[in-house]
């Protein structure tokens, strides 16, 4: 059984396909850890993390089309969950 968690962040600076995203992570180590993972937006764009910026988890991202300021950036994570067995007694 898989459990799905979605991390969200908000673009603070936008220039065509590039965006600076805040509020998804809290330190640069987390940004580097999730760099190979793909990003999506609520409007259907796909993107990647390019680099970490600063000490507070801000990151630069590149998307496949121009992104809007009001869009929300999402990162879907999946975790394997083992079902609890019923007591037999």
C-alpha positions in Angstrom: 0.0 0.0 0.0 1.3 3.4 -0.9 0.8 6.7 1.0 0.9 9.9 -1.1 2.1 13.2 0.3 2.2 16.4 -1.7 4.6 19.2 -0.7 3.6 22.6 -2.0 5.5 25.9 -2.6 4.8 29.3 -4.1 6.7 31.1 -6.8 8.0 34.4 -5.5 9.9 35.6 -8.6 8.9 34.6 -12.1 10.6 35.2 -15.4 9.1 33.2 -18.3 10.0 29.6 -17.6 12.2 30.2 -14.6 10.8 30.7 -11.1 12.1 31.1 -7.5 10.0 28.9 -5.2 9.6 29.4 -1.4 7.9 27.6 1.4 8.4 24.0 0.1 11.6 23.3 2.1 13.3 24.8 5.1 17.0 24.2 4.5 19.3 23.8 1.5 20.0 20.1 2.3 16.4 19.2 1.6 16.5 21.0 -1.7 19.6 19.1 -2.8 18.1 15.8 -1.7 15.0 16.2 -3.8 16.7 17.8 -6.8 16.3 14.7 -9.1 12.5 14.6 -8.4 10.2 16.2 -10.8 7.9 19.1 -10.0 4.3 19.8 -11.2 2.0 22.8 -10.9 -1.7 22.9 -10.3 -2.1 24.3 -13.9 -0.3 21.2 -15.4 3.2 22.3 -16.0 6.2 20.0 -15.4 9.5 21.2 -14.1 12.8 20.5 -12.3 14.8 22.0 -9.5 17.9 23.8 -10.8 19.7 24.9 -7.7 19.3 26.0 -4.0 19.3 29.7 -3.2 20.3 31.0 0.3 20.0 29.2 3.7 16.2 28.9 4.0 15.2 26.3 1.5 14.5 28.7 -1.4 15.2 27.2 -4.9 15.3 28.0 -8.5 13.2 25.9 -10.8 12.8 25.5 -14.6 9.5 24.6 -16.1 8.4 23.4 -19.6 6.3 26.5 -20.3 6.0 30.0 -18.9 4.7 29.9 -15.3 2.3 32.4 -13.7 2.9 34.1 -10.3 -0.4 32.8 -8.9 0.4 29.1 -9.7 1.2 26.5 -7.0 4.3 24.2 -7.3 3.8 20.7 -6.1 6.1 17.8 -5.4 4.4 14.4 -5.0 6.1 11.9 -2.7 5.1 8.3 -2.1 5.9 6.1 0.9 5.4 2.4 1.4 3.0 1.6 4.3 2.6 -1.8 5.7 -1.0 -2.7 6.7 -1.6 -3.5 10.4 -2.6 -7.1 10.9 -5.6 -8.0 12.9 -4.9 -9.7 16.2 -5.5 -13.5 16.0 -6.5 -14.5 19.5 
